[in-house]
């Protein structure tokens, strides 16, 4: 278990987008429409969220990311860093999203299919802009397998080893989503977080499973540098302020 880190821990609101709608699923499936992305991103910004994470969850099916307009609209009204992912397949896609107002771009499927994309993109735009998104599921033998296409496709690749390689290739941050825990509100996959958080050398964002404010502190204790939450905020189980108050009470430095 890692020691408390001196830098403030980040609270990120995750917004999964399908077409014009903000949606939420369980295990990345069974999607339910929540509302309009602009409404919720503004709400979380007003509450004091540190960052926003937009994922186009059907982009890989159609071979393109459709979030540029959402990013432009949000960037005009919301002044916190934004990470955008889903269907990013080339450095041109990365450039398009950065030009639209994203601060960072998350890549999953294309990075696994063409690892050199990580190096090329980080060289062109800076490693701080390139986030590797890993969707991991626990297997019977105890290892975690990396999945692509919003958890639909198996790769046979060990998720922990892939995270290490992605960082070596130039990734500046890792978004670590547990398919097993995602949408369950039962807490993060702490063994997965602790397998990577303390050792990678770049920030690790824990994602999937937050159902109470106490779950956030658990993820940070396991070694996460940031947490991405959806259900906790979307369903009004807690506000951003509630989360930060609980984290501060648990001894973690947070941005006020």
N, C-alpha and C positions, 0 to 999 in steps of 0.2 A: 504494500500500500504506500502510495506516494505521500510526501509531506505537503502541507499547504504551500502553495506557490505565492510569491509576492505580488504578481500582477493580478489586477482585478479579474474575476471570472465573468465570462460573458453569458448573457441570457439572450437566446436567439429565438424568434418566432418563425416556425416553419409553416409555409403556405404551399400546399400541393394544389396545382392548377390543372384543370381539365377543361379545355375550351375557354369560355368566359368565366367559369365558376371556380371558387375555392371549394375543395372537396376534402373528405377525410375517410380513411378506410381502416381496416384491421388486418394486420399482416400484409399491408399494401394491396388489399383486395376489398371487395364489397363497398365501393365508394359511395359516400353520402354527400349531397350538395349542402354546403354550409352557408354560402352567400357570395358576395362579390369581393374579389381580392382587394380592391381599392378601399372598401369600407373597413376591412379588418386590418390592413396594413396601417391605415391612419389611426385606428383605435389603439393598436399596440405601440405605435410611435408616441401618441399622446400619453400613454401610460408609462413611457420611459424605457422601452425595450432597447437593447444595445445594437442589435442587428436584425435584418430580415433575410429569410432564406426562401426563395421561390423555386419550386421544382415543377416543370412541365411533365406530368407523370405519363402522358401518352405520346410524348415527342418521339421516343425511339420507335414506336409503331409506325409513325408517319415520316420518319427520317429528317425531322426538322424541329427546331425550337420556335414556339410561337409567342414568346414572352416579351419580345422587344417593346411592343406597345405598352404592356403592363409596366415594364421597367421605366419607360419614359414618363408615363403618367405618375407613377409612384415617386420618381426622383424629383418631380416638380413640387411635391408637397411634403415629402418625408426625407429628413436629413440624418439618416443613419446608414451605415454601410449595408449594401445589398449583395447577396450571393445568389446567382441564378444558374440553374442547371436543367438538364433534360434534353436529350437529342443533340448535344454539342458534339460535332463530328470532325471539326477542322479548326485551324487557326483563324480562318475567316469567320467561323461561327463565334469564336471567342471575341474577336475584334468587334463584331456586330453588337454583341451584348454589352461589352465594355463601352462602346460608343453610345449605346442607348442609355447608359447611366449605371450599369452594374459596376461594383467595385471588385468583385471576384466572380469567377466562373467555375462551376462544379462539373466534373467530367467523370463518367462511369464507363459505359459500354465502349465508347471509342477508345478510351485509354487502355482497356483490356485488350481490345482487338489490335490496336496500334500503339504500343507503349511509347514509341518515339514521339508521339503527339505531346506527351507531357513535357519532354525536354524542349521540343521546338516552341511550345507555347510559353513555357517559363522563360526561355531565352528571349523571346520577342516582347513579352509583356511584364516579366518579373515573376519570380516564384510566388510572391505574396498574392498574386492574382489567381493562381491556379490551385483549386481545391479538388482533391480526389475523393469522389463519392464511392463508398463501399457499402453494398447491401449484403449483409452476412447472415447466414443461417447455420445453426449448430447441427452437426451431423452425428449419426450414431457412434462414430469412433471418437467423438469429443472435439474434433477440429471444427472450425468455421469455414464454410465454403462461400466464395464470392458469387453473387448473382448479378445479372444485368437486366435491362429492360423493366425497371421498376419491380424487381423481384420475380420476374416471370421465367427467366432463362438461367439454367445452371451453367457454370463454367468449368467445374472441376478444379478450380484454383483455390489454394489455401488463402483465406482472406488476410490472415496475419502476415504471411510471407509477402503477399501482394502489396499490403500497405507499406512494408519496409522497402520493397523494390520501388514503389511509386515515389517515395520520398527521395531515394537515391537518384531517381530520374529527374527530380526537380520540383516535385509537388511541395507547395508551401503550407498546406493544411490538409487534414483528413476529416471528412464527414463520415462518421461510422454509424450506420443504421442497422439495428438488429431487426431482422424480419420476424423473428420469434416473438419479440416484445412489442413491436410497432402496433399502436392502436389499442393495446390491451389495458393500459393504465395500471399495470402491475409492477412498474419499475424498469429501470434500464438493465441491460445484460451486463452486469458488473464484471463477471470474469472476462468478457470480451474487452470491455473498456480497460481493465487492469492489465490485459495482455499487451496493450499498445500504448496507452496514455503515458506511462512513465518512461518509455524507452525510445519513442520515435524521433524526438528532437524537433518536431514541429507541432503546432497546436492540433489537438484532437477534439472534435465536436462529437459528443455522445448524443445519439438520436434514437428514439423508439422506446416508448413505454412509460413516460412520465404521467403519473396520475395524481400525485400529491406534491406539495412543495418539498416534503422530506426526501422524495426521490432525487431531487436535484443535488442536494448535498451528498447523497450516496454516490452519484456519478463523479462529483469532484473529488471525493475521498478516494475513489478508484483510480484517479489520474486524469480525468478529463479536464480540458482547459476551457471548454464551453459546453453548453447544453442547448439542443434545439428541441423546442416543445411545440405541440400542436393541440391535441385534445384538451390539455390542461387549460389553455387559453381560449380555444374556440368554443368550448362548452361552459365557459365561465366557472370552472372549478377553482380558479385562482386568477388574480390579476398579476400583471408584471410587478406591481408594488408588493403584493403578497409574497411573491417568489423572492424578491430581493431582500425583503425584511427577514424572511426565514433563513436565507443564506447568510445574511449578516449575523443573525443570532447564532448560527452554527459555526461562526468564526471565519467565514470567507469574506474577502474583500470584494465588493461589488461596486459598479458604477452607480452613483446616485443621480 
